[in-house]
């Protein structure tokens, strides 16, 4: 059986290598063609261009490996079936399932390699590629500017938009500049035209603007607007010039630039923030109900405590497994070495250093005083007797202050009413009391405060949900792409055995259809998972689940041959569909005739 295993794997090695090289080259050329505008015309050395191409490889390899596995399985099994090798193996007592075992084992090996690749190589290469693209964009930025688009000239500081950009003369028309470099103000500059050039002395970018205005708003006084008009204005932008400056301290990472454990740590932080926010909302709602019912003051106690993070989840299980492997190898290295292994925790080494630097042993250097013991001086080597603490200071009782009793209010006698001189008295006009301002009660103020706090906390809950979905979706995506290598084996083998003489057309047709459905499912599921419409697991694993069910169903029908061994043309599939449709029409006619006779 070892000969059979090696033979089957050898049949897959050639198509797998060819398909991987061809697909990777096509996708890499497509990616470079999209970004060719960032590379040409900037005088970049060949080392930078080579680095750009090499850093683009992992992004394409992560997508092409499952595709190459499907093409290899389709081609290899269709060739084995078309040359009657599968028939010969069946005649010798070897089932199709036995032939699939080495292929499944090989695909599992590729799957584990892809998990490690997606976890360690892919995020690091994505981070370095993004940093390199940012560095290239700062060199001769006129080649990277696009008209009618807000272009980022200086990262996070200066943005430029122009209706027309002449790449040959570097002249701009209808220019708008958003200056966010000063955190105390926002400045917007408008110009009818402008000229972009590099300073021959400092190499910095110089913008010469003509016939425009400058609007400036101080953040301390947002109600005040300062407007200045100019004929010519010169703006110098530092950090953007003719020299390629490589960034070394770019620590920002997006979700595609993080390892699985970094993503899982962000998921844990988001879950913790989400749990705290939900507990705060519940507490505020209970306080609001209590204030509305009793008028008591809201509870100002300590905030709620959340439960420890959940140990479930694919990323958590993976990171816990890596930690267990690290502990195992650390323990193995500790036993194998000379007795000095790695510290159990980051605080072990500082604790040892403090213990070794202490002149007095911690267990015998401090002895409390006792009766009948005469302490020896420290120079004699005796124990050091600690002085007894002073007795606590007794404070006098607080002085009782009698409350001040206000004097009794002075009683004013009612005014004396004089008799009217007229015979008929004038009717009395009722006195309308003046409106009295009643300040809102403490309960009303507390309810208003709780309402605004609940709204803000609900926004925090939504942010926590989006953050958790974003990072959790990326974790499931990395694992789903790796597991697709095994799923495509179960899908491709029965299709190839069912149509052994389909040739290259069958291989390409089935591969393109499967790739399109699979990656459309991934692309469509990603925004659904981030918005919370679907769970990240279902959004990323739906394609694998569907293809896995189809593959298992087709494998279960491999032993039911319905045609000759030399068949397998596409016409057989068309004939089978026609026969099935004919049976359905015949059955429908019989049901109609039976219902008519019964009536």
Secondary structure by P-SEA (a helix, b strand, c coil): caaaaaaaaaaaaaaaaaaaaaaaaaaaaaaaaaaccccccccccaaaaaaaaaaaaaaaaaaaaaaaaaaaaaaaaaaaaaaaaaaaaaaacccccccaaaaaaaaaaaaaaaaaaacccaaaaaaaaaaaaaaaaacccccccccccccccccccbbbbbcccccccccccbbbbbbcccccbbbbbbbccbbbbbbccccbbbbbbccbbbbbbbcccccbbbbbbbcbbbbbbccccccccccccccccccccccaaaaaaaaaaaaaaaaaaaaaaaaaaaaaaaaaaccccccccccccccccccccaaaaaaaaaaaaaaaaaaaaaaaccccccccccaaaaaaaaaaacccccccccccccccccccccccccccccccccccccccccccccccccccccccccbbbbbbccccccccccccccbbbbcccaaaaaaaaaaaaaaaaaaaaaaaaaaaaaaaaaaaaaaaaaaaaaaaaaacaaaaaacccccaaaaaaaaaaaaaaaaaaaaaaaaaaaaccccaaaaaaaaaaaaaaaaaaaaaaccccccccccccaaaaaaaaaaaaaaaaaaaaaaaaaaaaac
